[in-house]
Amino acid sequence: MTAPHVAVAPIAVTRAAPGRWKVRWRITNEGDALRLTRIAAPHGKFRSPDHAIDVALPPGGSFEPQLEIACAEPAGQEIENTFLILTAEADRGTWRLLARMRVRVDGDGVPHPTTERIDVQEVGFSGQR
């Protein structure tokens, strides 16, 4: 089986409400065709619930999801080890795509995520489900 290969780039952040932000990413498929089935941002200080999605991405295709993120950190803070987690079906397997991010909160209190690394794990490997 071939693991999926994607790029994840934050592209926009807008205020939704106090302590809540609409964050939009561009997910670009840099490998074989895949289907995205779930998306979440589970960090306690940069959080969105798990959402079911159904998005087919051909090779080179992209998708721009927007999540409402809870983040009430004060200006000047930095949040490490946040994740955007995607679940994908590809090549007869199910995979977790873990985009590790660092979030810098600017002087106006706006969180700015930056992708630092993307890891891919097969679901079911080592007993995961």
C-alpha positions in Angstrom: 0.0 0.0 0.0 1.1 3.5 -0.8 0.6 6.1 1.9 -1.1 9.4 0.9 1.0 12.5 0.4 -0.5 15.9 1.0 0.5 19.5 1.6 -1.4 21.5 4.3 -1.3 25.3 4.2 -3.2 27.7 6.4 -4.6 30.4 4.1 -7.0 32.6 6.0 -8.1 33.5 9.6 -11.1 35.6 10.4 -12.8 36.4 13.7 -16.1 34.5 14.2 -16.8 35.6 17.8 -14.7 36.4 20.9 -12.2 33.6 21.3 -13.5 31.8 18.1 -11.9 32.0 14.7 -12.7 30.8 11.2 -9.5 29.2 9.9 -9.3 28.0 6.3 -6.6 25.6 5.0 -5.6 24.5 1.5 -5.1 20.7 1.4 -3.3 19.7 -1.8 -3.0 16.1 -2.8 0.6 15.4 -3.9 0.1 11.7 -4.5 -2.4 9.2 -5.8 -6.2 9.8 -5.7 -7.7 9.7 -2.2 -10.9 10.4 -0.3 -10.9 12.6 2.8 -13.5 11.4 5.4 -12.8 13.3 8.6 -11.2 16.5 9.8 -10.4 17.8 13.3 -8.2 20.2 15.3 -8.1 18.5 18.7 -5.6 20.7 20.7 -7.0 22.2 23.9 -5.8 25.7 23.1 -6.6 25.6 19.3 -9.7 23.3 19.0 -12.4 22.3 16.6 -14.6 19.2 17.0 -14.2 16.2 14.7 -16.3 16.6 11.4 -17.3 14.0 8.9 -16.5 15.1 5.3 -16.6 13.4 1.9 -14.1 14.9 -0.4 -12.5 13.1 -3.4 -9.1 14.5 -4.3 -7.5 13.4 -7.6 -3.7 13.7 -8.0 -2.9 17.5 -7.8 -6.4 18.3 -6.5 -7.0 20.6 -3.6 -9.7 21.3 -1.0 -10.1 24.4 1.2 -11.9 23.4 4.4 -12.8 26.1 7.0 -13.2 25.2 10.6 -14.4 27.3 13.5 -11.5 27.1 16.0 -11.7 28.0 19.7 -8.6 29.9 20.6 -8.6 32.5 23.3 -4.8 32.8 24.0 -3.5 36.3 24.7 -1.5 38.3 22.3 2.1 37.3 22.0 1.5 33.6 22.9 2.8 30.7 21.0 1.0 27.3 21.0 3.1 24.3 20.1 2.1 20.9 18.8 -1.3 21.7 17.5 -2.7 19.4 14.8 -5.0 19.4 11.9 -5.9 15.8 11.6 -7.5 14.3 8.4 -8.6 10.8 7.9 -8.3 9.5 4.3 -9.1 6.4 2.3 -6.5 5.6 -0.3 -5.0 2.5 -2.0 -7.4 0.1 -0.2 -6.4 1.5 3.2 -7.4 4.1 5.8 -4.9 6.7 6.9 -4.5 9.5 9.4 -2.8 12.6 8.1 -1.4 14.6 11.0 -0.4 18.2 10.1 1.6 19.4 13.1 1.4 23.2 13.5 2.8 26.0 15.6 0.3 28.8 16.3 1.5 32.3 16.9 -1.0 34.8 18.4 -0.3 38.3 17.0 -0.6 41.6 18.8 -4.3 41.8 18.0 -5.0 38.4 19.4 -5.4 36.7 16.0 -4.0 33.1 15.9 -1.7 32.3 12.9 -1.1 28.6 12.4 2.0 27.4 10.5 2.5 23.9 9.3 5.7 22.4 10.5 5.5 18.8 9.6 3.0 16.2 8.2 3.0 12.6 9.4 0.9 9.8 7.9 -0.2 6.7 9.9 -2.1 3.7 8.7 -5.3 3.3 10.7 -5.4 -0.2 12.3 -1.6 -0.4 12.5 -0.6 -1.2 16.0 -4.2 -1.7 17.0 -5.5 1.8 16.2 -9.1 2.4 15.1 
